[in-house]
Amino acid sequence: MKFRILCALLIIFSLTACATSPMGRSQLVFMPDSEVDAMGLQAFSDLKQGKKISQDTKENQFVTCVTDAITREVGGTWEVVVFEDATLNAFALPGNKIGVHTGLVELVDNQDQLASIIGHEIGHVQARHSNERMSQKLGAQVGISLIAAVAAPTTPMGQTALSLLGVGAQYGVIMPFSRLHESEADMIGVELMAKAGFNPAESVTLWQKMAQASQGAQPAEFLSTHPSHETRIDDLRAHLPKATALMQQARAAGKNPKCAK
């Protein structure tokens, strides 16, 4: 009996575990994407009920304008919500949901810097990083049980599920993405913003501002949940020639976003 179960598990694993990230990296992914998306949808719904949503028209138009320009490059229907929160935070969840805190909106100087963040977060979703983390840390059986746990965010299992999705910091539980995931999201994000016509050079400025903010009196929550590494800015600079070429192609095709802050 145990042998048959083991064989069945091996077959399932071989059929579903092999995946490739947008950067060409092999991934261990065996959670059904539909289930991970359902978790993201539930988590986002809970956040909208539990957190204050910004009613600032100009602020919302700015964030929506930037987000729409980038999501057109990946397709699908996306929802973005600006939360009234002074912390420097943003996130994207499986199921095409994006949350941006007002503190982050106030920090950025222009559309390109916000596009750096939005692109980075969408990069995590595009690369299925939440699914990969659940597959690596919990396994399929435990992972599937987390779907219900998301609806109870204050429980230990619920906090674990939310932290794996990337919103654990909202509930006091932090499980940062790995350095590999962060680097991958940076590269995907800077290319996405460039393809939408945003200036990728501003991604370097943005991360410099984030690093400075983390040293100030107000803690940068974004950096606590998205580790900043010494190589991040250097890696972005090294990627700028390719990203700049993508921006030039986009603008030649008529993509030139004008999102006023």
Salt bridges, closest charged atoms under 4 A:
ASP33 OD2 - ARG128 NH2 3.04
GLU73 OE2 - LYS255 NZ 3.02
GLU79 OE2 - LYS48 NZ 2.83
GLU79 OE1 - LYS97 NZ 2.68
ASP85 OD2 - LYS51 NZ 2.89
ASP85 OD2 - HIS101 ND1 3.65
ASP109 OD2 - LYS209 NZ 3.49
GLU121 OE2 - HIS120 NE2 3.94
GLU121 OE2 - HIS226 NE2 2.74
GLU132 OE2 - ARG25 NH1 2.74
GLU132 OE1 - HIS181 NE2 2.84
GLU182 OE1 - HIS120 NE2 3.35
GLU182 OE2 - HIS124 NE2 3.11
GLU182 OE1 - ARG232 NH2 2.60
GLU184 OE1 - ARG25 NH2 2.79
GLU184 OE1 - HIS129 NE2 2.69
ASP186 OD1 - HIS120 ND1 2.72
ASP186 OD2 - ARG232 NE 2.67
GLU191 OE2 - HIS239 NE2 2.76
GLU191 OE2 - LYS242 NZ 3.15
ASP234 OD1 - ARG237 NH1 3.97
